[in-house]
């Protein structure tokens, strides 16, 4: 059986932590920032974990990481 390919788009967007959880960047931080509160923009800098309902889907895209 041939090796599975990693989905390159997913590899750029997600990182698997040491405990096996999947980290992602938050959305809504790229443009139209003048109308957003500073507190909200600070929060958007912090990484987030993907929801457990999406774990299997992401694990298929990243076969050798997750």
Helices and strands as residue ranges (DSSP letters): H 8-13, E 14-16, E 22-24, H 38-45, E 48-49, G 52-54, H 55-61
